[in-house]
Amino acid sequence: MKLGVNIDHVATLRQARGTDYPSPLEAAALCEQAGADGLTIHLREDRRHIQDADLYALRKAVAVPLNLEMANHPEIVGIALDARPDEVCLVPERREELTTEGGLDAAGQFDALRPSIDRLKAAGIVVSLFIEPSIRQIDAAKALGAPVVELHTGKYCNVSGPDQIAERQRLAEAARHGHDIGLQINAGHGLNYDNLAGFLAAVPHLDTLNIGHSIVARAVMVGLSQAVREMKRMLAP
């Protein structure tokens, strides 16, 4: 199983003081050296952490695949088409949210998403949709021509007991269905060193986990390279 490290919160720390450090570029290099299989950044409309210059610099510098999380917004789609990351993951976005709060409504926004997906695919960019673990949403992603879905694990990470067991089952059923219809299954949001083992034991057919906040938080204590290595060990078969 592959690990995509989200380095948004390296940029969050930089933007908090308006300095030029810590550098997402340096963080990316450390993640690569520690065994990250890919890197993820989210270029938000409000530019609260990752900036346009970060995207272009990372695109030139990193050797592992670069995944750009982005809203289906004309400006951001245009930037993606210019920068050409290896993959884009379309996500919902609200300015007032602290972080992405739920999955993209691929079924409800089908007509709005289709032109952007087609343009991105035509540019040779792999398109992923960040969706709730719902059969309806997975079927919509397939109909839209997205070869990859990223299942939103936020609810699983925020509940406990019977609710967590039920959400784990929902994720497992969604992963099986997506796999059966030929989609690559990724997952992410809220996964950390404590809740990951139970998730991995229950959810099949996972290709890549995109994890960021918990790795950057752990890095404060042990360093970024060690934090990435620890997470990689958890994903080892």
N, C-alpha and C positions, 0 to 999 in steps of 0.2 A: 504494500500500500504506500502511496506517495504522500509526502507532506509539502503543502504549499504554505509558506510563512508570509503572513500579512504584516507588513512593516509600517502600516499607517501610523501607529502610535509612537514610533520614533519621530515622525514628523509632527505629531501632536505636541510632544515635548519641546521640539524646536520652535513651533509656532507660539507656544505659551509665553515665550519671552521675545519673540521676534528676532532670534539670533540666526546664525548660519550653522549651528550645531544643535543636537547631534545630526549627523548626515545620513539620510536614508541610503545613499550610495555606499557608504562605508558599512552600514548595517547589512545591506544586501550582500556585500562581499563576505562578511562574516558568516551569514546564513548559508551561503553557497559552500564555503569551506567546511562548515559543520555538517553538511550533508542534506540541506534542503533540496527538494526535488523541483521546486518552483517558488516564485515570489508573487505575492498579490499586493496590489495597491488599489485604493478607491479614490478616484478623482471626483470629488463631490462638486456640485454646482456652487456651493458656498466656499469652497477651497479651505475648509477648516483645518486640514492637515496636509495632505499631499498637494503639491502645486504642479502646474503644467511643466515647469522645468524639471521637476523630479521624474516625471514620466519619460520625458525625452532623454534625460541622462541615464536612467535605468535601462531604457530600451537599447542604448548603445553599449552599455557596460556589462550587463549580466549575461551569463552563458546559459543559465537554466531558463525554462519558459517563464515569460512574464504575463500575468493575468491581471487585466484591468477591470475592476468593478466600476460600474457606471450606470447612471440613470438613462432612460430613453429620452434624452433631451437633445435637440438639434445641435447645439454648440458642442456638447460632449461627444456626440456621435462623430461630428466633424473632426474633432481632435483625435479620436481613436483611428479614424480613417487615415489621418496624416501620420500619426506615430506608429501605427501598425504593431501593436502588441501581439504576442502569440495567440492570446485568448482574451475575449471580453466576457464578463459575466454581468448581464443586465439585472439590476436590482431596483426595488422601489426606493424612493428618497423623499423625505420631508425635512425642511430646514430646521424645524423645532425639535427633531428627535436627537437623542444623545448618540444613538447608533441605529443601524438598520433594524426596524422593529418587527418586520414580518416579510413573508415571501411576496414576490411579484404575482399579480393576478394575470397570469398568462391567458387564461380563458376569457376573462372579462375585458382585457385590453388587446385582444387578438389582432384587430385591424390596425391598431396604432403601432404594435410591435413588428408586424410583418415587414414593412418597408425597411426599417432599420436593420433587422436581422438579415434580410436579403442583401443589403448594401455591404454590411460587414463581412458576410460570407463571400461575396463577390471579390472582396479585397484580400481574401485568403486568411481571414481571421476566424479562429474557432469560436463559436458562439455558445455560451452557457446561459441558462436562466436560473436565477435564485428563486426557488419556489417552496411553498408549503408541501409537506409530504402527503399529497392528495392525488388520488388516481385521476381526477378531473384535470388538475394542473399538469400532471405528467403527460396525459394524452394531448393537452393543448400544446405543450412544448414540442412534442413529436410532430404534431400537425403544422407547427410553425417552422419546422425544419431545423430546430436546434439539436445538435448531436449530443449535447451534454446538459444535464441538470445538476444543480447544487441544492441539496435538500436543506431546508432551514432547520437547524437543530436547537434554536433558541428556546422553544417551549420545553423540550426535553431537559435542557440545562437549568431551567428556572422553576421546575416543579420537583416534587419528591414523592416517595411512597407509591401508592396505587396509580396516581396520576402520571408519574414518570414511567411506570411499567406500561401503561396504556399508550403513552406517547412513543415509547421505544417500539412497541408493536406496530404503531402507525408508520413509523419510519421504516421498519423492516418490510412491511407490506408494500410501501411505496417503492423501496429500493428493488424489491423482487419484480414488481410490475414494470418499472422503468428498464431494468435489465432485460426482461422478457421481450420488450418491444424494441430493443436495440439501442438504448441510450446508455451513455457513460454516466455513472452515478458518482457524484462528488457530494460532500457534505461540509457544513460549517456553521458557525455562529455560537459562541458561548462555550465551546468545548475547551476543557482544561485538563490538568494533570490528575484531578480527582474524579471527574465524571466520564473520562474517556473509556476506561476499561469496560464498564457496563454497556456502553454504546457499541463498542467494537464486538463484544460477545453476541450481541443481538441482531445487528444490522448487517446483512450480506451484500456482496457485489460492490463494495466500495472501491473506487479507484484512487481518489485524492481527497484528503481532508485539508481544508484551508483554515488555519488557526493563527491568530495574531495576538490579541490582547493578553491572553494568559502567558504566552511565550515572552512578550516584552515585559510583563510584570515579573515573571520569574527571572528575567535577565537582570533586573535591578539587584537581585540577591546573589546570583551566581555568574553573571556575565551572559552575553547573548549566545556565544558559541556553545557554552555548556547547556543553556536552556533549550537550544535547538537539538543538541545531541540527546538530551533526556527525552524529548518528545519523539524523536526518531526511534529511540529504543522501545517506546510504548507501541509504536506501529509495526515493529518487527514481528514476523510470524512466529 
